[in-house]
Amino acid sequence: MEILRRFLETSPTPFEAYVSLQCALMRRHVRRGGSPEDFCERLAPVFHRRYAPVLLDGTAR
């Protein structure tokens, strides 16, 4: 969760931290040879399950 802490520190809202972190992970996935479609189908649901409860329920920070 260290990466989450860094994004929370640099983002004005938990929602922006969520979106920024997801974008950063997608860019990394694509740089390593994955496709955006693969990220959306396979990895985005896992990302959402892990980080949405922490960042999108209004209790972060």
PyMOL Python script that loads the backbone (N, CA, C, O; Angstrom):
from pymol import cmd

cmd.read_pdbstr("""\
ATOM      1  N   MET A   1       0.811  -1.192   0.000  1.00  0.00           N
ATOM      2  CA  MET A   1       0.000   0.000   0.000  1.00  0.00           C
ATOM      3  C   MET A   1       0.859   1.262   0.000  1.00  0.00           C
ATOM      4  O   MET A   1       0.336   2.373   0.086  1.00  0.00           O
ATOM      5  N   GLU A   2       2.159   1.092  -0.095  1.00  0.00           N
ATOM      6  CA  GLU A   2       3.055   2.253  -0.169  1.00  0.00           C
ATOM      7  C   GLU A   2       2.738   3.113  -1.386  1.00  0.00           C
ATOM      8  O   GLU A   2       2.732   4.341  -1.303  1.00  0.00           O
ATOM      9  N   ILE A   3       2.477   2.465  -2.510  1.00  0.00           N
ATOM     10  CA  ILE A   3       2.166   3.223  -3.720  1.00  0.00           C
ATOM     11  C   ILE A   3       0.881   4.032  -3.524  1.00  0.00           C
ATOM     12  O   ILE A   3       0.781   5.161  -4.006  1.00  0.00           O
ATOM     13  N   LEU A   4      -0.081   3.474  -2.832  1.00  0.00           N
ATOM     14  CA  LEU A   4      -1.323   4.193  -2.540  1.00  0.00           C
ATOM     15  C   LEU A   4      -1.044   5.432  -1.697  1.00  0.00           C
ATOM     16  O   LEU A   4      -1.581   6.506  -1.972  1.00  0.00           O
ATOM     17  N   ARG A   5      -0.221   5.291  -0.690  1.00  0.00           N
ATOM     18  CA  ARG A   5       0.120   6.426   0.168  1.00  0.00           C
ATOM     19  C   ARG A   5       0.739   7.556  -0.634  1.00  0.00           C
ATOM     20  O   ARG A   5       0.412   8.724  -0.422  1.00  0.00           O
ATOM     21  N   ARG A   6       1.639   7.213  -1.560  1.00  0.00           N
ATOM     22  CA  ARG A   6       2.287   8.247  -2.374  1.00  0.00           C
ATOM     23  C   ARG A   6       1.275   8.989  -3.236  1.00  0.00           C
ATOM     24  O   ARG A   6       1.355  10.210  -3.369  1.00  0.00           O
ATOM     25  N   PHE A   7       0.331   8.274  -3.817  1.00  0.00           N
ATOM     26  CA  PHE A   7      -0.671   8.932  -4.654  1.00  0.00           C
ATOM     27  C   PHE A   7      -1.628   9.771  -3.814  1.00  0.00           C
ATOM     28  O   PHE A   7      -2.064  10.833  -4.259  1.00  0.00           O
ATOM     29  N   LEU A   8      -1.958   9.323  -2.627  1.00  0.00           N
ATOM     30  CA  LEU A   8      -2.819  10.119  -1.751  1.00  0.00           C
ATOM     31  C   LEU A   8      -2.143  11.413  -1.322  1.00  0.00           C
ATOM     32  O   LEU A   8      -2.792  12.452  -1.203  1.00  0.00           O
ATOM     33  N   GLU A   9      -0.842  11.345  -1.090  1.00  0.00           N
ATOM     34  CA  GLU A   9      -0.100  12.541  -0.669  1.00  0.00           C
ATOM     35  C   GLU A   9      -0.025  13.592  -1.765  1.00  0.00           C
ATOM     36  O   GLU A   9       0.042  14.786  -1.473  1.00  0.00           O
ATOM     37  N   THR A  10      -0.036  13.167  -3.015  1.00  0.00           N
ATOM     38  CA  THR A  10       0.153  14.116  -4.115  1.00  0.00           C
ATOM     39  C   THR A  10      -1.137  14.473  -4.847  1.00  0.00           C
ATOM     40  O   THR A  10      -1.112  15.258  -5.795  1.00  0.00           O
ATOM     41  N   SER A  11      -2.246  13.915  -4.424  1.00  0.00           N
ATOM     42  CA  SER A  11      -3.529  14.182  -5.084  1.00  0.00           C
ATOM     43  C   SER A  11      -4.436  14.972  -4.147  1.00  0.00           C
ATOM     44  O   SER A  11      -4.457  14.727  -2.941  1.00  0.00           O
ATOM     45  N   PRO A  12      -5.180  15.913  -4.704  1.00  0.00           N
ATOM     46  CA  PRO A  12      -6.047  16.724  -3.855  1.00  0.00           C
ATOM     47  C   PRO A  12      -7.247  15.976  -3.280  1.00  0.00           C
ATOM     48  O   PRO A  12      -7.765  16.355  -2.230  1.00  0.00           O
ATOM     49  N   THR A  13      -7.699  14.906  -3.963  1.00  0.00           N
ATOM     50  CA  THR A  13      -8.844  14.135  -3.468  1.00  0.00           C
ATOM     51  C   THR A  13      -8.547  12.645  -3.590  1.00  0.00           C
ATOM     52  O   THR A  13      -7.715  12.245  -4.404  1.00  0.00           O
ATOM     53  N   PRO A  14      -9.216  11.825  -2.790  1.00  0.00           N
ATOM     54  CA  PRO A  14      -9.051  10.378  -2.927  1.00  0.00           C
ATOM     55  C   PRO A  14      -9.457   9.877  -4.312  1.00  0.00           C
ATOM     56  O   PRO A  14      -8.833   8.953  -4.835  1.00  0.00           O
ATOM     57  N   PHE A  15     -10.489  10.469  -4.914  1.00  0.00           N
ATOM     58  CA  PHE A  15     -10.892  10.046  -6.257  1.00  0.00           C
ATOM     59  C   PHE A  15      -9.783  10.320  -7.265  1.00  0.00           C
ATOM     60  O   PHE A  15      -9.506   9.481  -8.121  1.00  0.00           O
ATOM     61  N   GLU A  16      -9.149  11.479  -7.173  1.00  0.00           N
ATOM     62  CA  GLU A  16      -8.047  11.777  -8.089  1.00  0.00           C
ATOM     63  C   GLU A  16      -6.881  10.820  -7.863  1.00  0.00           C
ATOM     64  O   GLU A  16      -6.216  10.426  -8.821  1.00  0.00           O
ATOM     65  N   ALA A  17      -6.624  10.444  -6.629  1.00  0.00           N
ATOM     66  CA  ALA A  17      -5.568   9.464  -6.338  1.00  0.00           C
ATOM     67  C   ALA A  17      -5.912   8.127  -6.991  1.00  0.00           C
ATOM     68  O   ALA A  17      -5.038   7.472  -7.560  1.00  0.00           O
ATOM     69  N   TYR A  18      -7.170   7.720  -6.912  1.00  0.00           N
ATOM     70  CA  TYR A  18      -7.632   6.468  -7.518  1.00  0.00           C
ATOM     71  C   TYR A  18      -7.402   6.478  -9.030  1.00  0.00           C
ATOM     72  O   TYR A  18      -6.845   5.532  -9.586  1.00  0.00           O
ATOM     73  N   VAL A  19      -7.836   7.553  -9.687  1.00  0.00           N
ATOM     74  CA  VAL A  19      -7.712   7.648 -11.143  1.00  0.00           C
ATOM     75  C   VAL A  19      -6.235   7.740 -11.548  1.00  0.00           C
ATOM     76  O   VAL A  19      -5.818   7.088 -12.505  1.00  0.00           O
ATOM     77  N   SER A  20      -5.458   8.531 -10.841  1.00  0.00           N
ATOM     78  CA  SER A  20      -4.030   8.693 -11.165  1.00  0.00           C
ATOM     79  C   SER A  20      -3.275   7.381 -11.011  1.00  0.00           C
ATOM     80  O   SER A  20      -2.444   7.029 -11.849  1.00  0.00           O
ATOM     81  N   LEU A  21      -3.566   6.671  -9.950  1.00  0.00           N
ATOM     82  CA  LEU A  21      -2.905   5.382  -9.727  1.00  0.00           C
ATOM     83  C   LEU A  21      -3.297   4.381 -10.810  1.00  0.00           C
ATOM     84  O   LEU A  21      -2.445   3.650 -11.315  1.00  0.00           O
ATOM     85  N   GLN A  22      -4.569   4.344 -11.168  1.00  0.00           N
ATOM     86  CA  GLN A  22      -5.008   3.419 -12.211  1.00  0.00           C
ATOM     87  C   GLN A  22      -4.341   3.767 -13.546  1.00  0.00           C
ATOM     88  O   GLN A  22      -3.915   2.869 -14.272  1.00  0.00           O
ATOM     89  N   CYS A  23      -4.246   5.041 -13.872  1.00  0.00           N
ATOM     90  CA  CYS A  23      -3.583   5.454 -15.121  1.00  0.00           C
ATOM     91  C   CYS A  23      -2.109   5.066 -15.117  1.00  0.00           C
ATOM     92  O   CYS A  23      -1.584   4.585 -16.121  1.00  0.00           O
ATOM     93  N   ALA A  24      -1.450   5.276 -13.991  1.00  0.00           N
ATOM     94  CA  ALA A  24      -0.031   4.925 -13.899  1.00  0.00           C
ATOM     95  C   ALA A  24       0.164   3.416 -14.086  1.00  0.00           C
ATOM     96  O   ALA A  24       1.095   2.987 -14.769  1.00  0.00           O
ATOM     97  N   LEU A  25      -0.704   2.625 -13.486  1.00  0.00           N
ATOM     98  CA  LEU A  25      -0.587   1.176 -13.635  1.00  0.00           C
ATOM     99  C   LEU A  25      -0.890   0.738 -15.063  1.00  0.00           C
ATOM    100  O   LEU A  25      -0.262  -0.192 -15.568  1.00  0.00           O
ATOM    101  N   MET A  26      -1.840   1.394 -15.716  1.00  0.00           N
ATOM    102  CA  MET A  26      -2.138   1.049 -17.110  1.00  0.00           C
ATOM    103  C   MET A  26      -0.951   1.403 -18.013  1.00  0.00           C
ATOM    104  O   MET A  26      -0.582   0.620 -18.888  1.00  0.00           O
ATOM    105  N   ARG A  27      -0.359   2.576 -17.803  1.00  0.00           N
ATOM    106  CA  ARG A  27       0.812   2.959 -18.608  1.00  0.00           C
ATOM    107  C   ARG A  27       1.940   1.948 -18.432  1.00  0.00           C
ATOM    108  O   ARG A  27       2.601   1.575 -19.401  1.00  0.00           O
ATOM    109  N   ARG A  28       2.158   1.509 -17.201  1.00  0.00           N
ATOM    110  CA  ARG A  28       3.204   0.518 -16.947  1.00  0.00           C
ATOM    111  C   ARG A  28       2.879  -0.798 -17.658  1.00  0.00           C
ATOM    112  O   ARG A  28       3.760  -1.422 -18.248  1.00  0.00           O
ATOM    113  N   HIS A  29       1.635  -1.208 -17.600  1.00  0.00           N
ATOM    114  CA  HIS A  29       1.205  -2.444 -18.266  1.00  0.00           C
ATOM    115  C   HIS A  29       1.451  -2.354 -19.774  1.00  0.00           C
ATOM    116  O   HIS A  29       1.948  -3.302 -20.380  1.00  0.00           O
ATOM    117  N   VAL A  30       1.105  -1.219 -20.375  1.00  0.00           N
ATOM    118  CA  VAL A  30       1.281  -1.040 -21.819  1.00  0.00           C
ATOM    119  C   VAL A  30       2.773  -0.993 -22.172  1.00  0.00           C
ATOM    120  O   VAL A  30       3.187  -1.577 -23.173  1.00  0.00           O
ATOM    121  N   ARG A  31       3.582  -0.305 -21.358  1.00  0.00           N
ATOM    122  CA  ARG A  31       5.033  -0.263 -21.612  1.00  0.00           C
ATOM    123  C   ARG A  31       5.651  -1.655 -21.590  1.00  0.00           C
ATOM    124  O   ARG A  31       6.629  -1.912 -22.292  1.00  0.00           O
ATOM    125  N   ARG A  32       5.093  -2.542 -20.800  1.00  0.00           N
ATOM    126  CA  ARG A  32       5.619  -3.901 -20.699  1.00  0.00           C
ATOM    127  C   ARG A  32       5.054  -4.829 -21.761  1.00  0.00           C
ATOM    128  O   ARG A  32       5.311  -6.033 -21.736  1.00  0.00           O
ATOM    129  N   GLY A  33       4.282  -4.275 -22.701  1.00  0.00           N
ATOM    130  CA  GLY A  33       3.811  -5.070 -23.819  1.00  0.00           C
ATOM    131  C   GLY A  33       2.345  -5.460 -23.766  1.00  0.00           C
ATOM    132  O   GLY A  33       1.845  -6.109 -24.685  1.00  0.00           O
ATOM    133  N   GLY A  34       1.655  -5.076 -22.714  1.00  0.00           N
ATOM    134  CA  GLY A  34       0.235  -5.391 -22.627  1.00  0.00           C
ATOM    135  C   GLY A  34      -0.581  -4.392 -23.430  1.00  0.00           C
ATOM    136  O   GLY A  34      -0.069  -3.361 -23.867  1.00  0.00           O
ATOM    137  N   SER A  35      -1.819  -4.699 -23.613  1.00  0.00           N
ATOM    138  CA  SER A  35      -2.696  -3.790 -24.342  1.00  0.00           C
ATOM    139  C   SER A  35      -3.627  -3.093 -23.358  1.00  0.00           C
ATOM    140  O   SER A  35      -3.891  -3.613 -22.274  1.00  0.00           O
ATOM    141  N   PRO A  36      -4.123  -1.916 -23.732  1.00  0.00           N
ATOM    142  CA  PRO A  36      -5.107  -1.246 -22.871  1.00  0.00           C
ATOM    143  C   PRO A  36      -6.364  -2.109 -22.675  1.00  0.00           C
ATOM    144  O   PRO A  36      -6.953  -2.119 -21.594  1.00  0.00           O
ATOM    145  N   GLU A  37      -6.765  -2.825 -23.721  1.00  0.00           N
ATOM    146  CA  GLU A  37      -7.941  -3.688 -23.614  1.00  0.00           C
ATOM    147  C   GLU A  37      -7.714  -4.797 -22.592  1.00  0.00           C
ATOM    148  O   GLU A  37      -8.604  -5.113 -21.802  1.00  0.00           O
ATOM    149  N   ASP A  38      -6.520  -5.386 -22.610  1.00  0.00           N
ATOM    150  CA  ASP A  38      -6.183  -6.428 -21.647  1.00  0.00           C
ATOM    151  C   ASP A  38      -6.229  -5.868 -20.228  1.00  0.00           C
ATOM    152  O   ASP A  38      -6.749  -6.515 -19.318  1.00  0.00           O
ATOM    153  N   PHE A  39      -5.688  -4.673 -20.043  1.00  0.00           N
ATOM    154  CA  PHE A  39      -5.723  -4.046 -18.725  1.00  0.00           C
ATOM    155  C   PHE A  39      -7.167  -3.876 -18.266  1.00  0.00           C
ATOM    156  O   PHE A  39      -7.509  -4.222 -17.135  1.00  0.00           O
ATOM    157  N   CYS A  40      -8.010  -3.346 -19.144  1.00  0.00           N
ATOM    158  CA  CYS A  40      -9.410  -3.087 -18.781  1.00  0.00           C
ATOM    159  C   CYS A  40     -10.177  -4.365 -18.477  1.00  0.00           C
ATOM    160  O   CYS A  40     -10.998  -4.393 -17.560  1.00  0.00           O
ATOM    161  N   GLU A  41      -9.921  -5.407 -19.230  1.00  0.00           N
ATOM    162  CA  GLU A  41     -10.653  -6.656 -19.043  1.00  0.00           C
ATOM    163  C   GLU A  41     -10.145  -7.474 -17.860  1.00  0.00           C
ATOM    164  O   GLU A  41     -10.931  -8.074 -17.127  1.00  0.00           O
ATOM    165  N   ARG A  42      -8.827  -7.493 -17.679  1.00  0.00           N
ATOM    166  CA  ARG A  42      -8.240  -8.402 -16.707  1.00  0.00           C
ATOM    167  C   ARG A  42      -7.785  -7.727 -15.424  1.00  0.00           C
ATOM    168  O   ARG A  42      -8.019  -8.246 -14.332  1.00  0.00           O
ATOM    169  N   LEU A  43      -7.134  -6.570 -15.544  1.00  0.00           N
ATOM    170  CA  LEU A  43      -6.508  -5.967 -14.369  1.00  0.00           C
ATOM    171  C   LEU A  43      -7.342  -4.879 -13.705  1.00  0.00           C
ATOM    172  O   LEU A  43      -7.270  -4.711 -12.487  1.00  0.00           O
ATOM    173  N   ALA A  44      -8.124  -4.143 -14.469  1.00  0.00           N
ATOM    174  CA  ALA A  44      -8.931  -3.074 -13.880  1.00  0.00           C
ATOM    175  C   ALA A  44      -9.917  -3.605 -12.831  1.00  0.00           C
ATOM    176  O   ALA A  44     -10.081  -2.966 -11.792  1.00  0.00           O
ATOM    177  N   PRO A  45     -10.574  -4.739 -13.058  1.00  0.00           N
ATOM    178  CA  PRO A  45     -11.468  -5.244 -12.002  1.00  0.00           C
ATOM    179  C   PRO A  45     -10.729  -5.585 -10.699  1.00  0.00           C
ATOM    180  O   PRO A  45     -11.247  -5.357  -9.606  1.00  0.00           O
ATOM    181  N   VAL A  46      -9.532  -6.123 -10.828  1.00  0.00           N
ATOM    182  CA  VAL A  46      -8.729  -6.437  -9.644  1.00  0.00           C
ATOM    183  C   VAL A  46      -8.326  -5.135  -8.943  1.00  0.00           C
ATOM    184  O   VAL A  46      -8.404  -5.039  -7.718  1.00  0.00           O
ATOM    185  N   PHE A  47      -7.901  -4.151  -9.709  1.00  0.00           N
ATOM    186  CA  PHE A  47      -7.549  -2.842  -9.160  1.00  0.00           C
ATOM    187  C   PHE A  47      -8.745  -2.260  -8.417  1.00  0.00           C
ATOM    188  O   PHE A  47      -8.610  -1.776  -7.293  1.00  0.00           O
ATOM    189  N   HIS A  48      -9.905  -2.307  -9.043  1.00  0.00           N
ATOM    190  CA  HIS A  48     -11.106  -1.738  -8.437  1.00  0.00           C
ATOM    191  C   HIS A  48     -11.442  -2.435  -7.113  1.00  0.00           C
ATOM    192  O   HIS A  48     -11.752  -1.772  -6.124  1.00  0.00           O
ATOM    193  N   ARG A  49     -11.382  -3.762  -7.095  1.00  0.00           N
ATOM    194  CA  ARG A  49     -11.681  -4.491  -5.853  1.00  0.00           C
ATOM    195  C   ARG A  49     -10.712  -4.132  -4.740  1.00  0.00           C
ATOM    196  O   ARG A  49     -11.091  -4.085  -3.570  1.00  0.00           O
ATOM    197  N   ARG A  50      -9.463  -3.878  -5.105  1.00  0.00           N
ATOM    198  CA  ARG A  50      -8.463  -3.600  -4.078  1.00  0.00           C
ATOM    199  C   ARG A  50      -8.507  -2.162  -3.583  1.00  0.00           C
ATOM    200  O   ARG A  50      -8.418  -1.923  -2.379  1.00  0.00           O
ATOM    201  N   TYR A  51      -8.641  -1.210  -4.485  1.00  0.00           N
ATOM    202  CA  TYR A  51      -8.498   0.192  -4.105  1.00  0.00           C
ATOM    203  C   TYR A  51      -9.800   0.970  -3.960  1.00  0.00           C
ATOM    204  O   TYR A  51      -9.819   1.971  -3.243  1.00  0.00           O
ATOM    205  N   ALA A  52     -10.878   0.563  -4.600  1.00  0.00           N
ATOM    206  CA  ALA A  52     -12.137   1.319  -4.498  1.00  0.00           C
ATOM    207  C   ALA A  52     -12.647   1.413  -3.063  1.00  0.00           C
ATOM    208  O   ALA A  52     -13.059   2.495  -2.646  1.00  0.00           O
ATOM    209  N   PRO A  53     -12.640   0.330  -2.291  1.00  0.00           N
ATOM    210  CA  PRO A  53     -13.135   0.464  -0.920  1.00  0.00           C
ATOM    211  C   PRO A  53     -12.319   1.454  -0.087  1.00  0.00           C
ATOM    212  O   PRO A  53     -12.858   2.108   0.805  1.00  0.00           O
ATOM    213  N   VAL A  54     -11.053   1.562  -0.372  1.00  0.00           N
ATOM    214  CA  VAL A  54     -10.182   2.459   0.392  1.00  0.00           C
ATOM    215  C   VAL A  54     -10.328   3.903  -0.065  1.00  0.00           C
ATOM    216  O   VAL A  54     -10.347   4.817   0.760  1.00  0.00           O
ATOM    217  N   LEU A  55     -10.429   4.115  -1.378  1.00  0.00           N
ATOM    218  CA  LEU A  55     -10.397   5.475  -1.913  1.00  0.00           C
ATOM    219  C   LEU A  55     -11.750   6.060  -2.251  1.00  0.00           C
ATOM    220  O   LEU A  55     -11.895   7.283  -2.232  1.00  0.00           O
ATOM    221  N   LEU A  56     -12.723   5.269  -2.553  1.00  0.00           N
ATOM    222  CA  LEU A  56     -13.976   5.818  -3.055  1.00  0.00           C
ATOM    223  C   LEU A  56     -15.122   5.807  -2.053  1.00  0.00           C
ATOM    224  O   LEU A  56     -16.219   6.265  -2.376  1.00  0.00           O
ATOM    225  N   ASP A  57     -14.899   5.303  -0.860  1.00  0.00           N
ATOM    226  CA  ASP A  57     -15.992   5.287   0.117  1.00  0.00           C
ATOM    227  C   ASP A  57     -16.029   6.546   0.987  1.00  0.00           C
ATOM    228  O   ASP A  57     -16.886   6.678   1.861  1.00  0.00           O
ATOM    229  N   GLY A  58     -15.091   7.469   0.742  1.00  0.00           N
ATOM    230  CA  GLY A  58     -15.111   8.735   1.469  1.00  0.00           C
ATOM    231  C   GLY A  58     -14.353   8.750   2.776  1.00  0.00           C
ATOM    232  O   GLY A  58     -14.380   9.756   3.484  1.00  0.00           O
ATOM    233  N   THR A  59     -13.664   7.647   3.126  1.00  0.00           N
ATOM    234  CA  THR A  59     -12.967   7.620   4.405  1.00  0.00           C
ATOM    235  C   THR A  59     -11.463   7.781   4.268  1.00  0.00           C
ATOM    236  O   THR A  59     -10.762   7.841   5.279  1.00  0.00           O
ATOM    237  N   ALA A  60     -10.948   7.854   3.053  1.00  0.00           N
ATOM    238  CA  ALA A  60      -9.502   7.993   2.868  1.00  0.00           C
ATOM    239  C   ALA A  60      -9.050   9.372   3.324  1.00  0.00           C
ATOM    240  O   ALA A  60      -9.790  10.351   3.234  1.00  0.00           O
ATOM    241  N   ARG A  61      -7.839   9.424   3.806  1.00  0.00           N
ATOM    242  CA  ARG A  61      -7.189  10.634   4.318  1.00  0.00           C
ATOM    243  C   ARG A  61      -7.457  10.827   5.727  1.00  0.00           C
ATOM    244  O   ARG A  61      -6.985  11.799   6.317  1.00  0.00           O
TER     245      ARG A  61
END
""", "prot")
cmd.dss("prot")
cmd.show_as("cartoon", "prot")
cmd.util.cbc("prot")
cmd.orient("prot")
